[in-house]
Amino acid sequence: MNNIKVKLRSPKSDESITNFLRTRRSNLVRLMSTPGPSKQELSEFLHIASRVPDHRKLNPWRFIVFEGESRRKFGEHLKQAYLKANKNASTDRVIFEKEKFLRAPLVIAVISSPKICSRGTPQREQLITSGLVCYNLCLAAQAGGYGAQWLTEWCAYDANVFSAMGLDASEAISGFVYIGTVNEPPQERLRPNVDSLILNWT
Ligand SMILES: Cc1cc2nc3c(=O)[nH]c(=O)nc-3n(C[C@H](O)[C@H](O)[C@H](O)COP(=O)(O)O)c2cc1C
C-alpha cells in the first residue's frame, strides 16, 4: 500500500471554484455600466439561478426581467409609488427613485411565489428557497464575468410596486438583482469571526 490519496474531483476546477467562493463579494450597483448580458447569457443565468435546493420541488419563485426601455417605463411606477409614500420628497430624490432601475443594464426581480402544498412544505422554507435563487443568480452572473448586487430597498416592500408588477396576494419580492459590467474589483469588507459563530455541541 502507498500513501497516495485519490482526488475525486479535478484539482484545477476544485481550486478555482473554491477561490471564487472564498473571495466572492457583491458589486456596487453605482459602479455598474453597460454592456449587460446577452439574451443567451441571461437565459443561462436564470437556469443556473433556478438550480437550488427546493423542498418537494415546488418552484416557489419566478422572475420579472427589466432591461432596455422597460427599466425606464417602470420608473414611472416607481416615481408614483415613492411619491405616495413620501409626499414631501425632494425633486432630486424623486428623480433618483424614478431612475433606480437605470443604474444597471439588467434588473431581475426574484419573486417569492409560495405554493400550496398538500404535504405542507412550510412557507418559511419556500421563502428561503427564493433567497437561494437570488444568491445563485448573483453567483451565476459573477461567474459569467459580470458584476451583481442583490438589493431590496423600499420598493421590495411597497404595495403599489407590487400591484404595478402584477404580484398576487401570496407573493413577495425576495430581491432585485442588478447585473452589469464592472471595471473595478470590490474592496473587501469586514467579515464575521466565524469561530465565534460555532458551537460544538457536547
Ligand atoms: C435580502 C438582502 C437585501 C439587501 N438589500 C440591500 C439594500 O437594499 N441596500 C443595500 O445597500 N444592500 C442590500 N443588501 C446587501 C448587499 O446585497 C450585499 O450583500 C452587501 O452590499 C455586501 O455584501 P457581500 O459583498 O458580502 O455580498 C441586501 C442583502 C440581502 C441578502
The ligand as an SDF file (V2000), in Angstrom:
LIG
                    3D

 31 33  0  0  0  0  0  0  0  0999 V2000
  -32.0610   40.1920    1.2540 C   0  0  0  0  0  0  0  0  0  0  0  0
  -30.9990   41.2250    1.0710 C   0  0  0  0  0  0  0  0  0  0  0  0
  -31.3710   42.5190    0.8070 C   0  0  0  0  0  0  0  0  0  0  0  0
  -30.4090   43.5040    0.6520 C   0  0  0  0  0  0  0  0  0  0  0  0
  -30.8200   44.7770    0.3920 N   0  0  0  0  0  0  0  0  0  0  0  0
  -29.9080   45.7580    0.3320 C   0  0  0  0  0  0  0  0  0  0  0  0
  -30.3220   47.1080    0.1260 C   0  0  0  0  0  0  0  0  0  0  0  0
  -31.4940   47.3870   -0.0140 O   0  0  0  0  0  0  0  0  0  0  0  0
  -29.3500   48.0460    0.0990 N   0  0  0  0  0  0  0  0  0  0  0  0
  -28.0140   47.7500    0.2650 C   0  0  0  0  0  0  0  0  0  0  0  0
  -27.1800   48.6450    0.2460 O   0  0  0  0  0  0  0  0  0  0  0  0
  -27.6110   46.4770    0.4280 N   0  0  0  0  0  0  0  0  0  0  0  0
  -28.5080   45.4810    0.4790 C   0  0  0  0  0  0  0  0  0  0  0  0
  -28.0970   44.1800    0.6510 N   0  0  0  0  0  0  0  0  0  0  0  0
  -26.6570   43.9040    0.8070 C   0  0  0  0  0  0  0  0  0  0  0  0
  -25.8960   43.6800   -0.4970 C   0  0  0  0  0  0  0  0  0  0  0  0
  -26.5660   42.9010   -1.4090 O   0  0  0  0  0  0  0  0  0  0  0  0
  -24.5540   42.9750   -0.2230 C   0  0  0  0  0  0  0  0  0  0  0  0
  -24.7870   41.8070    0.4380 O   0  0  0  0  0  0  0  0  0  0  0  0
  -23.6310   43.8200    0.5760 C   0  0  0  0  0  0  0  0  0  0  0  0
  -23.5590   45.0540   -0.0020 O   0  0  0  0  0  0  0  0  0  0  0  0
  -22.1800   43.2890    0.6190 C   0  0  0  0  0  0  0  0  0  0  0  0
  -22.0560   42.0220    0.9530 O   0  0  0  0  0  0  0  0  0  0  0  0
  -21.1390   40.9700    0.1370 P   0  0  0  0  0  0  0  0  0  0  0  0
  -20.1020   41.6980   -0.6250 O   0  0  0  0  0  0  0  0  0  0  0  0
  -20.5770   40.0820    1.1660 O   0  0  0  0  0  0  0  0  0  0  0  0
  -22.1060   40.2390   -0.7480 O   0  0  0  0  0  0  0  0  0  0  0  0
  -29.0370   43.1790    0.7650 C   0  0  0  0  0  0  0  0  0  0  0  0
  -28.6750   41.8500    1.0100 C   0  0  0  0  0  0  0  0  0  0  0  0
  -29.6300   40.8900    1.1630 C   0  0  0  0  0  0  0  0  0  0  0  0
  -29.2000   39.4710    1.4170 C   0  0  0  0  0  0  0  0  0  0  0  0
  1  2  1  0
  2  3  1  0
  2 30  2  0
  3  4  2  0
  4  5  1  0
  4 28  1  0
  5  6  2  0
  6  7  1  0
  6 13  1  0
  7  8  2  0
  7  9  1  0
  9 10  1  0
 10 11  2  0
 10 12  1  0
 12 13  2  0
 13 14  1  0
 14 15  1  0
 14 28  1  0
 15 16  1  0
 16 17  1  0
 16 18  1  0
 18 19  1  0
 18 20  1  0
 20 21  1  0
 20 22  1  0
 22 23  1  0
 23 24  1  0
 24 25  2  0
 24 26  1  0
 24 27  1  0
 28 29  2  0
 29 30  1  0
 30 31  1  0
M  END
$$$$
